[in-house]
């Protein structure tokens, strides 16, 4: 079994920041003659936050799983009971955000575009998403709404939230959701 991880994050005083990370996993079979699994992953992020009220972010995550066929020695020698695969998954997201106050109270707006893609094991597909969220917060109350359109499975995802925290030991929240699926 082997696993190696590393990451580096940095933000400069001018608001520019970046992050990079990677992960390697190699896991031999726990049962069977052979069926090793490995996965390489990396994460890249670039962001620009010129003030505590405005932010832009781009993020990319990529994964490359590799499962070798699962081969068992019993009941038959070298019996393949599970097919292997090599694949890649890529997730990319762009996000812009604004808030009226540096303290986190008042109105807030987030908009984003995202893309997820998978290619492997005989399947190639992609899902794109665009949407945003609006919120308003006070020290004891919050209300929000979000809406997203996706090109696969869930065409429409609308949500509304409300929360109330009258005293430190008491909090209540509610969420309403409407989704339309393909």
C-alpha positions as MATLAB code, in Angstrom:
seq = 'XXXXXXXXXXXXXXXXXXXXXXXXXXXXXXXXXXXXXXXXXXXXXXXXXXXXXXXXXXXXXXXXXXXXXXXXXXXXXXXXXXXXXXXXXXXXXXXXXXXXXXXXXXXXXXXXXXXXXXXXXXXXXXXXXXXXXXXXXXXXXXXXXXXXXXXXXXXXXXXXXXXXXXXXXXXXXXXXXXXXXX';
ca = [
       0.000    0.000    0.000;
       1.359    3.427   -0.918;
      -0.109    6.905   -0.573;
       1.648   10.196   -1.197;
       0.054   13.632   -0.798;
       1.235   17.195   -1.062;
      -0.187   20.688   -1.354;
       0.883   24.309   -1.470;
      -1.320   27.362   -0.966;
      -0.333   31.011   -1.163;
      -2.121   34.376   -1.098;
      -0.359   37.642   -1.838;
      -1.206   41.068   -0.391;
      -2.517   42.245   -3.793;
      -5.350   39.674   -3.596;
      -3.940   37.077   -5.976;
      -3.742   33.548   -4.640;
      -3.140   30.035   -5.814;
      -3.273   26.486   -4.554;
      -1.952   23.233   -5.948;
      -2.252   19.743   -4.536;
      -1.683   16.171   -5.569;
      -2.373   12.673   -4.347;
      -1.139    9.255   -5.435;
      -2.685    6.034   -4.139;
      -1.662    2.471   -4.946;
      -3.539   -0.305   -3.195;
      -2.887   -4.001   -3.805;
      -5.730   -6.464   -3.679;
      -6.912   -7.600   -0.271;
      -8.370  -10.794   -1.675;
      -8.045  -12.587   -4.967;
      -4.986  -13.250   -7.080;
      -4.768   -9.742   -8.504;
      -6.863   -6.586   -8.743;
      -4.588   -3.696   -7.846;
      -6.066   -0.212   -7.779;
      -4.288    3.099   -8.242;
      -5.441    6.683   -8.492;
      -3.627    9.911   -9.322;
      -5.347   13.176   -8.432;
      -4.440   16.831   -8.640;
      -6.096   20.096   -7.668;
      -5.334   23.550   -9.034;
      -6.930   26.773   -7.874;
      -6.406   30.404   -8.814;
      -8.220   33.201   -7.059;
      -8.348   36.954   -6.913;
      -9.783   38.664   -3.843;
      -8.945   42.373   -4.217;
     -11.115   43.325   -1.221;
     -12.855   41.281    1.504;
     -16.114   41.977   -0.388;
     -15.271   40.755   -3.920;
     -13.794   37.473   -5.094;
     -13.100   35.443   -8.233;
     -12.033   31.799   -8.243;
     -11.155   29.141  -10.803;
     -10.663   25.549   -9.687;
      -9.687   22.349  -11.505;
      -9.690   18.828  -10.031;
      -8.614   15.794  -12.041;
      -8.628   12.150  -11.042;
      -7.315    9.126  -12.951;
      -8.491    5.874  -11.349;
      -7.065    2.599  -12.656;
      -8.609   -0.699  -11.535;
      -7.002   -3.845  -12.886;
      -9.296   -6.833  -13.515;
     -10.252   -8.710  -10.365;
      -8.855  -12.225  -10.699;
      -9.645  -14.963   -8.197;
      -7.965  -18.322   -7.737;
     -11.037  -20.075   -6.330;
     -13.227  -21.811   -7.508;
     -11.359  -21.729  -10.859;
      -7.715  -20.725  -11.311;
      -7.278  -17.250  -12.850;
     -11.035  -16.589  -12.953;
     -11.783  -12.923  -13.817;
     -14.813  -11.939  -11.761;
     -14.623   -8.165  -12.281;
     -13.522   -6.137  -15.266;
     -10.821   -3.522  -14.914;
     -10.940    0.038  -16.163;
      -8.856    3.150  -16.740;
     -10.688    6.441  -16.477;
     -10.351   10.171  -15.984;
     -12.678   12.548  -14.193;
     -12.253   16.285  -14.577;
     -14.124   18.933  -12.577;
     -13.732   22.635  -13.353;
     -15.489   25.563  -11.709;
     -15.482   29.338  -12.062;
     -17.062   31.386   -9.272;
     -17.592   35.097   -8.649;
     -18.851   36.468   -5.345;
     -19.828   39.804   -3.843;
     -20.969   40.804   -0.381;
     -21.983   44.219    0.905;
     -20.135   44.027    4.209;
     -16.743   42.773    5.339;
     -18.367   41.493    8.555;
     -20.503   38.941    6.697;
     -23.872   40.616    7.327;
     -26.126   42.120    4.674;
     -26.652   40.926    1.116;
     -24.432   38.469   -0.742;
     -24.377   37.206   -4.348;
     -22.524   34.188   -5.802;
     -22.575   33.058   -9.434;
     -20.803   29.999  -10.799;
     -20.235   27.830  -13.837;
     -19.029   24.266  -13.500;
     -18.231   21.313  -15.714;
     -17.750   17.680  -14.733;
     -16.561   15.084  -17.218;
     -15.919   11.325  -17.026;
     -14.226    9.153  -19.602;
     -13.561    5.495  -18.887;
     -14.949    1.980  -18.598;
     -16.844    2.511  -21.849;
     -18.639    5.617  -20.563;
     -18.021    9.164  -21.721;
     -20.226   11.901  -20.311;
     -20.200   15.530  -19.292;
     -22.400   17.694  -17.065;
     -22.373   21.493  -17.235;
     -23.884   23.650  -14.513;
     -24.630   27.366  -14.283;
     -26.350   29.192  -11.470;
     -26.102   31.374   -8.459;
     -27.164   32.156   -4.935;
     -28.535   35.229   -3.182;
     -28.493   35.626    0.577;
     -29.167   38.200    3.262;
     -27.813   37.818    6.762;
     -28.121   39.649   10.078;
     -26.465   38.576   13.340;
     -29.548   36.451   14.221;
     -31.413   35.852   10.948;
     -30.637   34.690    7.411;
     -32.595   34.102    4.235;
     -31.321   32.771    0.919;
     -32.237   31.438   -2.491;
     -30.288   29.569   -5.141;
     -30.956   28.320   -8.633;
     -28.925   26.056  -10.919;
     -29.387   24.626  -14.394;
     -27.579   21.408  -15.298;
     -27.305   19.756  -18.705;
     -27.828   16.248  -17.375;
     -30.028   14.492  -14.774;
     -31.266   17.538  -12.827;
     -32.203   20.282  -15.282;
     -33.444   22.675  -12.603;
     -32.498   22.938   -8.932;
     -34.169   25.745   -6.936;
     -33.724   26.175   -3.190;
     -34.853   28.600   -0.524;
     -33.489   28.735    3.018;
     -34.280   30.599    6.198;
     -32.532   30.498    9.563;
     -33.058   32.107   12.953;
     -30.789   32.159   15.991;
     -32.577   34.175   18.728;
     -30.189   33.194   21.543;
     -26.813   31.368   21.456;
     -28.252   27.971   22.513;
     -31.241   27.982   20.132;
     -31.275   27.837   16.347;
     -33.896   26.911   13.761;
     -33.675   26.554   10.008;
     -35.795   25.434    7.082;
     -35.157   24.660    3.429;
     -37.529   24.301    0.496;
     -36.346   22.521   -2.662;
     -37.785   22.150   -6.154;
     -35.951   19.962   -8.664;
     -36.801   18.959  -12.220;
     -35.092   15.849  -13.519;
     -34.606   14.688  -17.097;
];
